[in-house]
Amino acid sequence: MKRFLAIPILAICALLIGSAAIPTNTTTAASAVVDNLSPETNRELARARAATAKYHDFELANAEPEPYTFLACVPGEGLEFVNWSLVDCNFDIEHPEALHYVPDGNKMKLVGVEYVIPVACTATPPEGFTGDNDEWEFMAEGLPIWSLRVALWLPNPDGMFKEKNPRIPDVCP
């Protein structure tokens, strides 16, 4: 009888141990991706943050001589606003062509930026940030452009330059 009871008890213990929650530190995982960037790339990202910090005030993006205008709501990116006067053949770290926002109460929260280069300027992905970590998207949003999304203001656990950020709430209708 003792042997008969031991088998079910062992089976139950194995199930309980196997289904126990295993703590994970997603903050460490997210920062590890970003921390793998070169010192030069991190300096460039700091320049981009310094140049775009003013756009945390959504009204300033609209107050530019050529304002950022709404283009689309993109899942995983948020509400995308583009300054068409900045779209040219040059990659300028301090002047991203698009800003990404999400609604935050009765305000807009800046979550990222996007750099845009027309396909007519280059048949291959443009030179962007130092290193090979940036990922340019060809024909982004169905437009004849190369685009590079950067999670400057809302860290992306999948990486700074990944197109979609799972932390951005679904705000698209």
Backbone as a chain_set.jsonl record, in Angstrom:
{"seq": "MKRFLAIPILAICALLIGSAAIPTNTTTAASAVVDNLSPETNRELARARAATAKYHDFELANAEPEPYTFLACVPGEGLEFVNWSLVDCNFDIEHPEALHYVPDGNKMKLVGVEYVIPVACTATPPEGFTGDNDEWEFMAEGLPIWSLRVALWLPNPDGMFKEKNPRIPDVCP", "coords": {"N": [[0.827, -1.196, 0.0], [1.989, 1.214, 0.779], [3.835, 1.599, -1.249], [2.174, 1.939, -3.444], [0.923, 4.455, -2.877], [3.102, 6.137, -2.952], [3.83, 6.562, -5.632], [1.684, 8.145, -6.868], [1.993, 10.438, -5.254], [4.589, 11.295, -5.844], [4.193, 11.895, -8.55], [2.355, 14.026, -8.388], [3.942, 15.915, -7.026], [5.921, 16.323, -8.97], [4.405, 17.507, -10.986], [3.614, 19.876, -9.687], [6.103, 21.132, -9.237], [6.99, 21.432, -11.854], [5.103, 23.214, -12.857], [5.513, 25.5, -11.47], [5.872, 28.999, -11.054], [8.376, 30.744, -12.741], [10.503, 33.23, -11.952], [11.218, 36.009, -14.001], [13.371, 38.507, -15.233], [12.426, 40.98, -16.973], [13.205, 43.566, -17.387], [15.983, 43.56, -17.255], [16.489, 41.939, -19.479], [15.494, 43.571, -21.539], [17.13, 45.842, -21.306], [19.562, 44.709, -21.795], [19.588, 44.215, -24.517], [19.652, 46.817, -25.576], [21.996, 47.706, -24.385], [23.906, 46.366, -25.835], [24.647, 47.908, -27.921], [27.031, 49.891, -29.694], [29.442, 52.177, -28.204], [29.586, 54.498, -29.777], [27.148, 54.424, -31.208], [25.4, 54.68, -29.044], [26.087, 57.289, -28.267], [25.149, 58.658, -30.499], [22.415, 58.091, -30.284], [21.892, 59.49, -27.948], [22.251, 62.088, -28.881], [20.062, 62.204, -30.639], [17.961, 61.96, -28.794], [18.34, 64.31, -27.285], [17.817, 66.217, -29.245], [15.148, 65.737, -29.862], [13.718, 65.91, -27.529], [12.191, 68.159, -26.947], [9.823, 67.663, -28.244], [8.228, 66.224, -26.581], [6.325, 67.839, -25.717], [3.565, 67.971, -27.362], [2.38, 70.051, -28.741], [4.509, 71.615, -29.61], [5.533, 70.174, -31.747], [3.597, 70.673, -33.585], [3.923, 73.346, -33.876], [6.12, 73.932, -35.363], [7.778, 75.577, -38.144], [7.272, 74.126, -40.491], [4.949, 72.001, -39.812], [4.643, 68.82, -38.049], [2.578, 66.437, -39.419], [-0.343, 64.377, -39.186], [-0.056, 61.071, -40.315], [-0.637, 58.248, -40.205], [-2.102, 55.608, -38.223], [-0.284, 53.179, -36.76], [-0.077, 49.874, -35.904], [1.807, 48.826, -33.103], [3.532, 50.904, -33.378], [2.216, 53.299, -32.98], [0.632, 56.551, -33.22], [1.497, 58.165, -36.1], [3.308, 60.961, -37.063], [4.361, 63.115, -39.591], [6.935, 65.226, -40.816], [6.976, 66.57, -43.697], [8.68, 68.309, -44.999], [11.172, 67.602, -44.174], [11.79, 65.258, -45.404], [14.128, 63.869, -47.356], [17.149, 63.055, -49.141], [18.964, 62.676, -47.121], [20.3, 61.379, -44.085], [19.693, 62.503, -40.985], [20.53, 62.64, -37.811], [19.593, 64.344, -35.798], [17.229, 65.356, -36.739], [14.588, 63.782, -37.148], [12.309, 62.505, -39.535], [9.766, 61.662, -38.853], [7.549, 61.495, -36.028], [6.456, 59.509, -33.313], [3.578, 58.94, -31.45], [1.476, 58.169, -28.591], [-1.837, 58.212, -27.26], [-2.24, 59.617, -24.035], [-4.052, 59.84, -21.493], [-5.432, 63.012, -21.593], [-3.47, 63.964, -23.172], [-0.679, 63.724, -25.496], [1.774, 61.239, -25.785], [5.154, 61.079, -26.462], [6.755, 58.44, -28.049], [8.584, 57.403, -29.813], [10.777, 57.802, -32.703], [11.137, 58.261, -36.264], [13.097, 57.724, -39.092], [13.288, 58.723, -42.471], [13.949, 57.933, -45.801], [13.65, 58.529, -49.205], [13.068, 55.924, -51.611], [13.977, 56.482, -54.125], [16.379, 57.728, -53.705], [18.251, 55.818, -52.935], [18.999, 52.453, -53.689], [19.634, 50.556, -51.904], [19.635, 49.762, -48.357], [19.831, 52.757, -46.459], [22.732, 54.445, -45.049], [22.794, 54.673, -41.637], [22.596, 54.871, -38.267], [25.661, 54.322, -36.483], [27.27, 51.189, -36.942], [25.75, 47.891, -37.286], [23.197, 47.535, -36.313], [20.854, 48.97, -36.821], [17.742, 48.702, -38.547], [16.54, 49.084, -41.539], [13.447, 49.562, -43.128], [12.077, 48.548, -46.153], [9.929, 50.073, -48.51], [8.109, 51.061, -46.61], [5.041, 51.239, -44.893], [3.771, 50.965, -47.305], [4.69, 52.965, -48.908], [7.012, 54.562, -51.214], [9.599, 54.42, -49.744], [12.454, 54.191, -47.541], [12.507, 53.288, -44.18], [13.366, 53.9, -40.771], [12.737, 52.913, -37.653], [12.96, 54.087, -34.333], [13.121, 53.387, -30.993], [13.181, 55.609, -29.056], [12.006, 56.832, -26.79], [10.283, 55.109, -25.469], [11.299, 52.286, -24.285], [12.042, 49.398, -26.235], [11.604, 46.049, -25.752], [12.453, 44.232, -27.606], [14.476, 45.386, -28.988], [16.279, 48.394, -29.802], [15.992, 49.303, -32.479], [13.95, 47.865, -33.655], [11.082, 47.323, -35.697], [8.401, 47.128, -34.687], [7.022, 47.817, -31.491], [6.293, 46.018, -28.721], [5.419, 47.156, -26.379], [3.914, 49.34, -26.943], [0.692, 50.497, -26.705], [-2.292, 49.233, -28.294], [-3.674, 51.473, -30.232], [-4.951, 51.941, -32.521], [-7.819, 52.269, -34.601]], "CA": [[0.0, 0.0, 0.0], [2.86, 2.366, 0.84], [4.417, 1.767, -2.575], [1.094, 2.434, -4.293], [0.721, 5.866, -2.581], [4.315, 6.895, -3.279], [3.841, 6.914, -7.059], [0.869, 9.342, -7.116], [2.553, 11.593, -4.548], [5.717, 11.75, -6.666], [3.636, 12.484, -9.772], [1.795, 15.331, -8.024], [5.077, 16.798, -6.743], [6.558, 16.665, -10.247], [3.523, 18.469, -11.651], [3.686, 21.155, -8.98], [7.41, 21.74, -9.496], [7.038, 21.799, -13.271], [4.217, 24.335, -13.175], [5.827, 26.647, -10.612], [6.264, 30.212, -11.769], [9.809, 31.028, -12.741], [10.625, 34.681, -12.101], [12.114, 36.506, -15.041], [13.625, 39.933, -15.115], [12.305, 41.512, -18.326], [13.94, 44.826, -17.455], [17.357, 43.216, -17.587], [16.518, 41.463, -20.855], [15.307, 44.707, -22.427], [18.288, 46.72, -21.286], [20.706, 43.999, -22.365], [19.561, 44.435, -25.962], [20.096, 48.182, -25.821], [23.377, 47.823, -23.941], [24.797, 45.754, -26.818], [24.987, 48.898, -28.937], [28.383, 50.435, -29.533], [29.49, 53.498, -27.555], [29.28, 55.545, -30.771], [25.698, 54.388, -31.442], [24.768, 55.269, -27.854], [26.268, 58.755, -28.348], [24.224, 59.14, -31.533], [21.07, 58.037, -29.706], [21.811, 60.61, -26.993], [22.026, 63.295, -29.712], [18.675, 62.15, -31.121], [17.094, 62.267, -27.645], [18.477, 65.736, -26.958], [17.182, 67.014, -30.304], [13.701, 65.519, -29.937], [13.098, 66.03, -26.2], [11.188, 69.231, -26.963], [8.571, 67.172, -28.807], [7.352, 65.658, -25.552], [5.208, 68.782, -25.784], [2.98, 67.716, -28.68], [2.08, 71.318, -29.413], [5.72, 72.098, -30.276], [5.637, 69.489, -33.043], [2.654, 71.361, -34.474], [4.293, 74.761, -33.965], [7.271, 74.087, -36.254], [7.416, 76.282, -39.386], [6.621, 73.063, -41.256], [4.546, 71.126, -38.698], [4.477, 67.38, -38.215], [1.16, 66.19, -39.673], [-0.745, 62.988, -39.012], [-0.013, 60.209, -41.5], [-1.357, 56.992, -40.006], [-1.978, 54.883, -36.966], [0.397, 51.943, -37.125], [0.04, 48.983, -34.745], [3.174, 48.625, -32.633], [4.288, 52.153, -33.541], [1.406, 54.403, -32.478], [0.175, 57.559, -34.181], [2.689, 58.653, -36.793], [3.23, 62.329, -37.583], [5.508, 63.316, -40.483], [7.282, 66.565, -41.292], [7.332, 66.272, -45.086], [9.782, 69.167, -45.449], [12.431, 66.97, -43.784], [12.015, 64.044, -46.203], [15.09, 64.095, -48.436], [18.102, 61.944, -49.284], [19.952, 62.752, -46.05], [20.015, 60.874, -42.751], [20.098, 63.523, -40.021], [20.199, 62.098, -36.486], [18.895, 65.323, -34.963], [15.975, 65.791, -37.376], [13.813, 62.663, -37.696], [11.188, 62.925, -40.385], [8.48, 61.309, -38.231], [7.45, 61.334, -34.578], [5.416, 58.548, -32.957], [2.904, 59.268, -30.193], [0.296, 57.423, -28.162], [-2.642, 59.005, -26.33], [-1.963, 59.4, -22.612], [-5.053, 60.716, -20.882], [-5.83, 64.03, -22.568], [-2.236, 64.426, -23.814], [-0.007, 62.789, -26.385], [3.063, 60.84, -25.235], [6.16, 60.743, -27.469], [7.302, 57.109, -27.766], [9.678, 57.065, -30.721], [10.977, 58.616, -33.898], [11.376, 57.479, -37.475], [13.875, 58.38, -40.15], [12.727, 58.351, -43.77], [14.728, 58.258, -47.001], [12.953, 58.01, -50.383], [13.714, 54.832, -52.34], [14.64, 57.082, -55.285], [17.724, 58.169, -53.29], [19.157, 54.68, -52.781], [18.39, 51.14, -53.9], [20.02, 49.726, -50.759], [19.342, 50.455, -47.091], [20.708, 53.907, -46.227], [23.621, 54.465, -43.883], [22.095, 55.348, -40.542], [23.396, 54.888, -37.049], [26.906, 53.555, -36.541], [27.12, 49.752, -36.689], [24.803, 47.125, -38.106], [21.997, 47.231, -35.541], [19.625, 49.59, -37.328], [17.04, 47.873, -39.522], [15.732, 49.908, -42.425], [12.326, 48.865, -43.764], [11.853, 48.934, -47.545], [8.522, 50.302, -48.862], [7.386, 51.178, -45.344], [3.653, 51.696, -44.986], [3.377, 50.93, -48.712], [5.216, 54.151, -49.597], [8.347, 54.322, -51.791], [10.579, 54.967, -48.799], [13.14, 53.396, -46.527], [12.261, 53.911, -42.885], [14.064, 53.341, -39.618], [12.035, 53.232, -36.408], [13.857, 54.094, -33.174], [12.353, 53.449, -29.733], [13.943, 56.541, -28.214], [11.355, 57.305, -25.575], [9.627, 53.981, -24.806], [12.197, 51.181, -24.631], [11.489, 48.226, -26.886], [12.315, 44.872, -25.259], [12.997, 43.473, -28.74], [15.636, 46.097, -29.511], [16.099, 49.82, -30.082], [15.659, 49.6, -33.868], [12.917, 46.967, -34.188], [9.968, 48.07, -36.28], [7.232, 47.137, -33.801], [7.319, 47.806, -30.067], [5.157, 45.385, -28.039], [4.983, 47.967, -25.228], [3.019, 50.404, -27.408], [-0.692, 49.994, -26.682], [-3.017, 49.263, -29.563], [-4.517, 52.672, -30.239], [-5.523, 52.068, -33.863], [-9.222, 51.822, -34.678]], "C": [[0.859, 1.244, 0.0], [3.458, 2.656, -0.531], [3.385, 2.362, -3.533], [0.864, 3.929, -4.09], [1.928, 6.72, -2.986], [4.316, 7.367, -4.726], [2.944, 8.123, -7.333], [1.423, 10.584, -6.426], [3.73, 12.16, -5.339], [5.223, 12.439, -7.936], [3.073, 13.872, -9.489], [2.907, 16.326, -7.734], [5.757, 17.238, -8.03], [5.722, 17.693, -11.003], [3.609, 19.841, -11.002], [5.012, 21.862, -9.249], [7.494, 22.22, -10.935], [6.178, 22.995, -13.618], [4.493, 25.559, -12.321], [6.269, 27.821, -11.459], [7.762, 30.424, -11.629], [9.956, 32.523, -12.931], [11.608, 35.03, -13.208], [12.253, 37.994, -14.869], [13.608, 40.523, -16.516], [13.037, 42.83, -18.468], [15.38, 44.557, -17.848], [17.453, 42.77, -19.037], [16.392, 42.626, -21.826], [16.543, 45.588, -22.46], [19.504, 46.041, -21.878], [20.758, 44.196, -23.87], [20.117, 45.81, -26.28], [21.574, 48.335, -25.461], [24.368, 47.183, -24.904], [25.202, 46.725, -27.92], [26.37, 49.472, -28.646], [28.339, 51.774, -28.802], [29.142, 54.62, -28.542], [27.777, 55.586, -31.067], [24.967, 54.994, -30.249], [24.94, 56.781, -27.817], [25.314, 59.354, -29.387], [22.78, 59.139, -31.019], [20.863, 59.162, -28.697], [21.586, 61.923, -27.749], [20.58, 63.343, -30.202], [17.705, 62.48, -29.991], [17.137, 63.76, -27.31], [17.733, 66.599, -27.978], [15.663, 66.875, -30.319], [12.983, 65.661, -28.598], [12.005, 67.093, -26.181], [9.834, 68.747, -27.465], [7.747, 66.347, -27.827], [6.141, 66.56, -25.401], [4.665, 68.692, -27.21], [2.712, 68.997, -29.456], [3.313, 71.886, -30.134], [5.927, 71.432, -31.632], [4.718, 70.157, -34.06], [3.02, 72.819, -34.697], [5.513, 74.998, -34.86], [6.836, 74.873, -37.494], [6.751, 75.331, -40.389], [6.218, 72.019, -40.217], [4.545, 69.646, -39.079], [2.981, 67.131, -38.368], [0.868, 64.693, -39.594], [-0.699, 62.239, -40.331], [-0.886, 58.983, -41.294], [-1.223, 56.511, -38.568], [-1.42, 53.517, -37.337], [0.52, 51.064, -35.879], [1.51, 48.736, -34.382], [4.061, 49.839, -32.778], [3.541, 53.345, -32.965], [0.932, 55.313, -33.591], [1.403, 58.223, -34.789], [2.434, 60.027, -37.413], [4.507, 62.602, -38.36], [5.687, 64.794, -40.793], [7.832, 66.365, -42.702], [8.474, 67.138, -45.591], [11.146, 68.572, -45.095], [12.761, 65.732, -44.619], [12.899, 64.397, -47.394], [16.047, 62.91, -48.484], [19.137, 61.887, -48.174], [19.435, 62.149, -44.75], [20.576, 61.89, -41.765], [19.602, 63.085, -38.641], [19.334, 63.055, -35.677], [17.572, 65.815, -35.544], [15.225, 64.606, -37.989], [12.603, 63.178, -38.465], [9.831, 62.634, -39.746], [8.629, 61.17, -36.718], [6.291, 60.385, -34.299], [4.892, 58.867, -31.556], [1.842, 58.224, -29.87], [-0.498, 58.344, -27.242], [-2.313, 58.61, -24.895], [-2.869, 60.347, -21.843], [-5.522, 61.719, -21.928], [-4.609, 64.646, -23.261], [-1.745, 63.379, -24.8], [1.376, 62.517, -25.807], [3.989, 60.437, -26.379], [6.788, 59.403, -27.108], [8.483, 56.751, -28.668], [9.768, 58.03, -31.877], [11.203, 57.686, -35.08], [12.121, 58.345, -38.479], [13.397, 57.839, -41.478], [13.648, 58.837, -44.881], [13.954, 57.703, -48.199], [13.77, 56.926, -51.095], [14.465, 55.387, -53.557], [16.071, 57.519, -54.96], [18.724, 57.023, -53.225], [18.397, 53.371, -52.957], [18.689, 50.19, -52.741], [19.707, 50.476, -49.471], [20.334, 51.594, -46.857], [21.668, 53.67, -45.057], [22.878, 55.242, -42.809], [23.01, 55.472, -39.349], [24.639, 54.02, -37.237], [26.633, 52.087, -36.213], [26.061, 49.141, -37.574], [23.487, 46.842, -37.4], [20.725, 47.856, -36.095], [19.066, 48.761, -38.484], [16.104, 48.737, -40.35], [14.662, 49.047, -43.091], [12.115, 49.432, -45.164], [10.356, 49.028, -47.807], [7.638, 50.349, -47.609], [6.015, 51.803, -45.561], [3.165, 51.773, -46.425], [3.864, 52.127, -49.513], [6.603, 53.849, -50.162], [9.451, 54.961, -50.939], [11.31, 53.843, -48.072], [12.804, 54.063, -45.202], [12.984, 53.148, -41.788], [13.37, 53.828, -38.36], [13.021, 53.121, -35.259], [13.017, 54.312, -31.916], [13.089, 54.332, -28.735], [13.326, 56.782, -26.847], [10.543, 56.244, -24.852], [10.432, 52.746, -25.193], [11.458, 49.973, -25.199], [12.265, 47.0, -26.405], [12.927, 44.032, -26.378], [14.216, 44.145, -29.36], [15.293, 47.521, -29.914], [15.549, 50.086, -31.49], [14.61, 48.66, -34.468], [11.71, 47.784, -34.623], [8.778, 48.199, -35.337], [7.684, 47.046, -32.35], [6.122, 47.196, -29.336], [4.658, 46.173, -26.831], [4.047, 49.1, -25.642], [1.608, 49.85, -27.44], [-1.348, 50.104, -28.051], [-4.003, 50.423, -29.532], [-5.208, 52.858, -31.591], [-6.958, 51.545, -33.885], [-9.361, 50.539, -35.473]], "O": [[0.54, 2.223, -0.674], [3.576, 3.814, -0.931], [3.726, 3.214, -4.353], [0.623, 4.627, -5.075], [1.776, 7.894, -3.323], [4.766, 8.478, -5.007], [3.402, 9.064, -7.982], [1.326, 11.682, -6.975], [3.851, 13.376, -5.484], [5.779, 13.457, -8.346], [3.293, 14.797, -10.27], [2.82, 17.478, -8.159], [6.129, 18.403, -8.167], [6.259, 18.633, -11.588], [3.67, 20.856, -11.696], [5.031, 23.073, -9.466], [8.015, 23.303, -11.201], [6.478, 23.719, -14.567], [3.784, 26.559, -12.431], [6.96, 27.651, -12.463], [8.331, 30.299, -10.544], [9.569, 33.045, -13.976], [12.676, 34.43, -13.333], [11.33, 38.661, -14.403], [14.641, 40.57, -17.184], [13.453, 43.182, -19.572], [15.934, 45.261, -18.692], [18.376, 43.161, -19.751], [17.102, 42.672, -22.831], [16.959, 46.033, -23.529], [20.39, 46.711, -22.408], [21.839, 44.329, -24.443], [20.964, 45.95, -27.162], [22.316, 49.021, -26.163], [25.568, 47.438, -24.798], [26.026, 46.383, -28.768], [26.81, 49.528, -27.498], [27.3, 52.434, -28.787], [28.474, 55.585, -28.17], [27.197, 56.667, -31.165], [24.01, 55.746, -30.431], [24.034, 57.491, -27.38], [24.746, 60.425, -29.175], [22.019, 60.069, -31.285], [19.77, 59.723, -28.608], [20.815, 62.772, -27.302], [19.948, 64.399, -30.182], [16.73, 63.2, -30.205], [16.103, 64.388, -27.081], [17.098, 67.589, -27.617], [14.963, 67.795, -30.742], [11.759, 65.544, -28.542], [11.005, 66.946, -25.478], [8.807, 69.349, -27.153], [6.692, 65.826, -28.187], [5.064, 66.112, -25.007], [5.232, 69.263, -28.141], [2.806, 69.021, -30.683], [3.176, 72.561, -31.154], [6.439, 72.057, -32.56], [5.025, 70.2, -35.251], [2.491, 73.462, -35.604], [5.896, 76.145, -35.089], [5.662, 74.845, -37.862], [5.782, 75.699, -41.053], [7.057, 71.231, -39.782], [4.458, 69.278, -40.251], [2.195, 67.571, -37.529], [1.722, 63.859, -39.895], [-1.23, 62.703, -41.341], [-1.771, 58.701, -42.102], [-0.353, 56.95, -37.816], [-2.013, 52.789, -38.133], [1.154, 51.464, -34.902], [2.341, 48.471, -35.251], [5.216, 49.82, -32.352], [4.165, 54.303, -32.509], [0.839, 54.909, -34.75], [2.242, 58.774, -34.077], [1.487, 60.226, -38.174], [5.607, 62.356, -37.864], [4.716, 65.52, -41.005], [9.004, 66.034, -42.88], [9.173, 66.742, -46.524], [12.164, 68.987, -45.649], [13.877, 65.215, -44.552], [12.491, 65.115, -48.307], [15.757, 61.861, -47.907], [20.098, 61.124, -48.271], [18.29, 62.373, -44.358], [21.785, 62.112, -41.712], [18.409, 63.152, -38.346], [18.44, 62.622, -34.95], [16.871, 66.604, -34.909], [15.222, 64.44, -39.208], [11.969, 64.16, -38.08], [8.846, 63.298, -40.07], [9.68, 60.784, -36.206], [5.261, 60.447, -34.97], [5.661, 59.039, -30.611], [1.371, 57.497, -30.745], [0.082, 59.162, -26.527], [-2.132, 57.433, -24.582], [-2.514, 61.495, -21.574], [-5.956, 61.336, -23.015], [-4.702, 65.716, -23.861], [-2.318, 62.296, -24.922], [2.073, 63.441, -25.388], [3.654, 59.558, -27.173], [7.295, 59.232, -25.999], [9.291, 55.89, -28.32], [8.958, 58.946, -32.018], [11.428, 56.487, -34.917], [11.815, 59.521, -38.68], [13.129, 56.645, -41.611], [14.069, 59.994, -44.901], [13.63, 56.516, -48.211], [14.996, 57.003, -51.17], [15.477, 54.822, -53.97], [16.889, 57.662, -55.869], [19.918, 57.232, -53.436], [17.293, 53.205, -52.438], [18.061, 49.138, -52.619], [19.531, 51.694, -49.491], [21.539, 51.416, -47.035], [21.439, 52.815, -44.202], [22.391, 56.345, -43.055], [24.066, 56.1, -39.416], [24.651, 53.1, -38.056], [25.853, 51.783, -35.31], [25.542, 49.781, -38.489], [22.728, 45.984, -37.85], [19.632, 47.335, -35.871], [19.812, 48.198, -39.285], [15.006, 49.077, -39.91], [14.94, 47.942, -43.559], [11.99, 50.644, -45.34], [9.594, 48.161, -47.377], [6.562, 49.752, -47.567], [5.86, 52.765, -46.313], [2.26, 52.546, -46.739], [3.491, 52.287, -50.675], [7.299, 52.973, -49.647], [10.129, 55.899, -51.357], [10.841, 52.708, -48.004], [12.817, 55.291, -45.114], [13.184, 51.935, -41.863], [13.409, 55.016, -38.04], [13.821, 52.187, -35.204], [12.294, 55.302, -31.801], [13.559, 53.861, -27.699], [14.041, 56.92, -25.855], [10.146, 56.464, -23.707], [10.273, 52.216, -26.292], [10.397, 49.582, -24.711], [13.472, 46.919, -26.629], [13.815, 43.215, -26.131], [14.914, 43.535, -30.171], [14.167, 47.817, -30.315], [14.734, 50.989, -31.676], [14.409, 48.668, -35.683], [11.362, 48.793, -34.01], [8.209, 49.283, -35.209], [8.604, 46.299, -32.017], [5.044, 47.789, -29.328], [3.58, 45.885, -26.313], [3.449, 49.751, -24.785], [1.343, 48.854, -28.115], [-0.996, 50.965, -28.858], [-5.043, 50.35, -28.876], [-5.959, 53.814, -31.784], [-7.273, 50.522, -33.276], [-10.47, 50.029, -35.633]]}, "num_chains": 1, "name": "protein.A"}
